[in-house]
């Protein structure tokens, strides 16, 4: 079984298109999965969400997907299990409103209906869990350099032999107690010092899950310039991150 995992487009359709081309080149896959944060903070939120809908990818929801749904429903469907200090206020709320104004009702309903986690059982009989941030919430980050106890808690809570997630925009993988945790990286704005888009491939050859990261070059300078010329709140800040591949 060979699967692809694509996360954190953040409305960057230019990067997403480059990844789609690379998926086509590296395919076929037994499945392609979305890891959340599809629309917020980029110039083409609707195009990113609609592509996932049209292709029928199974997906989980991200923290910013929850904030967009909260904004679109006037709080009737609020973000869930948000740690104190991680609420969207001020400019972040302005970015929410900017994205929501460009999303259709169908796209909002799609984001609203996404689960927090998905489990996939490979031919080895071992389970791989997909989440955006953690199995219990889409919001708290578990960074690549976090203490092993935090990563172990994620694996324990998922109850699986392997776990793949997004959210932190930093591609890595690590073995813990004979299990594997992997961040698939980010398509729209990586934070690991490499501005190229990133996704992950997971393979179960009958012996368990293994992972590889794929980096995809795209014209991130052109996208950064588009951000700076746009009316997206915080566009210049996002442009700097896109250029450097850092927070």
KADAMO-V724341 format. One line per field, one symbol per residue. burial: 1 if it has 16 or more other ideal C-beta (glycine too) atoms within 10 Angstrom, else 0. A space follows every 10 residues. Layout:
burial: ???
//
This chain:
burial: 1011111111 1111111111 0110000010 0111111111 1111111111 1110001011 1111111111 1100000010 0100000100 0100110111 0010001101 1101011101 0100011111 1111111110 1101000000 1001100101 1111111111 1110000011 1111111111 1101111111 1111000110 1011010101 0011011000 0110100110 1111110
//
